[in-house]
Amino acid sequence: MSKRLLLVFAIIGATGLYPAYGSTDFQKNNPDIRKYEFARSYITALGYLKDIDDRWNKKIKVIRASVNDLAEDNTDLRIFKNYLVKYQASPNTLIRKITNTVVMATMREIAVNDDEKTLWEEWYDLNKAGQATRPKEIDFVKAQHVLALRRKEADKDIVQASVLLTKVLVSDKNVNGRGHQLAVTSQQRQKLLDKLDSYGHETLDWGLKPGQRTLEASIAAIREVLEDSIWISIDEK
């Protein structure tokens, strides 16, 4: 998951995947329905990516790839997914799109982790039997690389979903591409920021940048809207 670096430039275009603020399509597909609740669930769910980050940042290279850690990663990925599945029937088209993107991405991540667990178990058995030859080691490294590429593709989808969340936060009250009103109150806005700070206080930058991990990129994208004073909370004038 977020332990792998992302090629962020490949998903920076995510902001262009949805109609402009205030357009007829934007208002139709992104109505102000339970937006704070969805954003709260999404940001809370991101906390389980932090648990994965913490595990993979604490240990040396060999231990990081242990079967136990991968199993725990899958547990957190399932919790992350389960925070959002209830929104698959949302009347908001954009919320459904984000939810489906995350659900599919986490399922792919879980599959990659399962394959990596098997790979490490087989490599352990070869070493234990004294059969870990140089050619087999090369095959092992190549297999790891393939898994890393699969994981990176799923990571991109999660970051893309985080970027689209910033569109959810925009109110459908903005007309003809004009206006900077959010669909959350000042208090709700601060609660979302406090939640981000609780596990991303070191990620203070706005927007996507090369080299960010999945969680870092997601936090940075969401902060760009919630912290920018140009965006007015729904209860502000």
C-alpha positions in Angstrom: 0.0 0.0 0.0 1.4 3.4 0.9 4.9 1.9 1.6 5.4 2.0 -2.1 6.2 5.3 -3.7 3.7 6.6 -6.3 4.3 8.1 -9.7 1.9 10.9 -8.8 2.1 12.6 -12.1 0.1 9.6 -13.5 -2.9 10.5 -11.4 -2.7 14.3 -11.1 -5.2 14.5 -13.9 -7.9 13.1 -11.6 -9.3 16.5 -11.0 -10.3 16.7 -14.6 -12.3 13.5 -14.4 -15.5 15.2 -13.3 -17.5 18.2 -14.6 -16.6 21.7 -13.6 -18.0 23.2 -10.4 -21.4 24.7 -10.8 -22.1 23.1 -14.2 -25.4 21.3 -14.8 -23.8 17.9 -14.8 -21.9 18.7 -11.6 -25.2 19.8 -9.8 -27.0 16.7 -11.2 -24.4 14.1 -10.2 -23.0 15.7 -7.0 -26.0 16.9 -4.9 -25.5 18.1 -1.4 -26.7 14.8 0.3 -24.8 13.4 3.3 -21.5 14.9 2.1 -20.1 15.6 5.5 -20.9 12.1 6.7 -19.3 10.6 3.6 -16.2 12.7 3.9 -15.9 11.8 7.6 -16.2 8.1 6.8 -13.6 8.4 4.0 -11.1 10.3 6.1 -11.6 8.0 9.1 -11.0 5.1 6.8 -7.7 6.6 5.7 -6.5 6.0 9.3 -6.2 2.3 8.5 -3.7 3.2 5.8 -1.7 4.9 8.6 -1.7 1.6 10.5 -0.1 -0.1 7.4 2.4 2.8 7.1 3.4 2.5 10.7 4.0 -1.3 10.5 6.1 -1.0 7.3 8.2 2.0 8.5 9.2 0.4 11.8 11.0 -2.8 10.8 14.0 -3.8 8.8 13.6 -4.9 5.2 13.3 -8.7 5.7 10.8 -8.4 8.7 8.7 -5.8 6.8 7.8 -8.4 4.3 6.8 -11.0 6.8 3.6 -13.0 6.4 2.2 -11.6 9.6 2.5 -8.0 8.5 0.8 -8.8 5.2 -2.0 -10.5 7.0 -2.5 -7.5 9.3 -2.4 -5.2 6.2 -5.3 -7.2 4.7 -7.3 -6.8 7.9 -6.8 -3.0 7.8 -7.6 -2.9 4.1 -10.9 -4.7 4.8 -11.8 -2.2 7.5 -10.9 0.6 5.1 -13.2 -0.9 2.5 -16.1 -1.6 5.0 -16.2 2.0 6.1 -17.4 2.9 2.6 -19.4 0.0 1.2 -22.6 1.4 2.7 -22.3 4.4 0.3 -22.6 2.1 -2.8 -26.3 2.9 -2.9 -25.8 6.7 -2.4 -28.0 9.0 -4.5 -24.9 11.0 -5.2 -23.3 9.6 -8.4 -19.8 10.9 -7.4 -19.9 9.3 -4.0 -20.9 6.0 -5.6 -18.0 6.4 -8.1 -15.5 7.0 -5.3 -16.8 4.2 -3.2 -16.7 1.7 -6.0 -13.1 2.8 -6.9 -11.9 2.3 -3.3 -13.7 -1.1 -2.9 -12.2 -2.4 -6.1 -8.7 -1.0 -5.3 -8.7 -2.5 -1.8 -9.8 -5.9 -3.2 -6.9 -5.8 -5.6 -4.5 -4.8 -2.8 -5.7 -7.7 -0.7 -5.1 -10.1 -3.6 -1.6 -8.7 -4.1 -0.8 -9.2 -0.4 -2.1 -12.8 -0.6 0.2 -13.5 -3.5 3.1 -11.8 -1.7 2.5 -13.9 1.4 2.7 -17.1 -0.8 5.8 -15.8 -2.4 7.6 -15.2 0.9 6.4 -18.6 2.3 7.9 -20.4 -0.7 11.1 -18.4 -0.4 11.3 -19.3 3.3 10.9 -23.0 2.5 13.6 -22.8 -0.2 16.0 -21.2 2.3 15.1 -23.7 5.0 15.8 -26.6 2.6 19.1 -25.1 1.4 17.7 -24.8 -2.1 17.8 -20.9 -2.4 20.1 -20.9 -5.5 21.1 -17.6 -7.2 18.7 -18.3 -10.2 15.8 -18.9 -7.8 16.7 -15.7 -5.9 16.5 -13.8 -9.2 13.1 -15.3 -9.9 12.0 -14.3 -6.4 13.1 -10.6 -6.9 11.4 -10.5 -10.3 8.2 -11.8 -8.8 8.4 -9.1 -6.1 8.7 -6.5 -8.8 5.6 -7.7 -10.6 3.6 -7.5 -7.3 4.9 -4.0 -6.7 3.6 -2.9 -10.0 0.2 -4.4 -9.3 0.1 -2.7 -5.9 1.1 0.6 -7.4 -1.8 0.6 -9.8 -4.3 0.0 -7.0 -2.6 2.8 -5.0 -3.2 5.2 -7.8 -6.9 4.4 -7.8 -7.1 5.2 -4.0 -5.3 8.5 -4.5 -7.6 9.3 -7.4 -10.6 8.6 -5.1 -9.1 11.0 -2.5 -8.8 13.7 -5.2 -12.4 13.2 -6.2 -13.5 13.5 -2.6 -12.5 17.1 -2.8 -15.2 17.5 -5.5 -17.7 15.9 -3.1 -16.9 18.5 -0.5 -17.9 21.3 -3.0 -21.6 22.4 -2.7 -23.9 22.1 -5.6 -25.0 25.7 -4.8 -22.1 27.0 -6.9 -23.6 28.1 -10.2 -22.0 28.1 -13.7 -18.5 27.3 -12.5 -18.5 30.2 -10.1 -18.5 30.3 -6.4 -16.4 28.6 -3.7 -18.9 27.3 -1.3 -18.3 24.0 0.5 -21.1 21.6 1.5 -19.9 21.3 5.1 -20.2 23.7 8.0 -17.2 25.4 9.7 -17.5 23.0 12.6 -17.7 19.9 10.3 -14.8 21.3 8.3 -12.6 21.6 11.4 -13.5 18.1 12.6 -12.4 16.7 9.2 -9.1 18.6 9.5 -8.6 17.4 13.1 -9.1 13.8 11.9 -6.5 14.3 9.2 -4.1 15.8 11.8 -4.6 12.9 14.1 -2.6 10.6 11.7 -1.2 12.9 9.2 0.2 15.9 11.2 3.5 15.7 9.3 1.8 16.0 5.9 1.2 19.7 5.8 1.7 20.3 2.1 -1.2 20.8 -0.3 -1.7 18.9 -3.5 0.0 15.9 -5.2 3.7 15.7 -5.6 6.1 13.0 -7.0 7.4 10.6 -4.4 4.4 10.8 -2.0 3.1 7.6 -0.5 -0.6 6.8 -0.8 -1.7 8.2 2.5 0.5 11.3 2.1 -1.0 12.0 -1.3 -4.5 11.5 -0.1 -4.1 13.8 2.9 -2.4 16.5 0.8 -5.2 16.4 -1.8 -7.9 16.8 0.8 -6.1 19.5 2.8 -5.9 21.6 -0.4 -9.6 22.2 -0.2 -10.3 22.1 3.5 -7.5 24.5 4.5 -7.7 27.0 1.6 -9.5 30.1 2.8 -10.9 30.7 -0.7 -13.4 27.9 0.0 -16.2 29.1 2.2 -18.0 26.8 4.6 -21.8 26.5 4.1 -22.6 28.5 7.2 -20.3 31.4 6.4 -21.1 34.5 4.4 
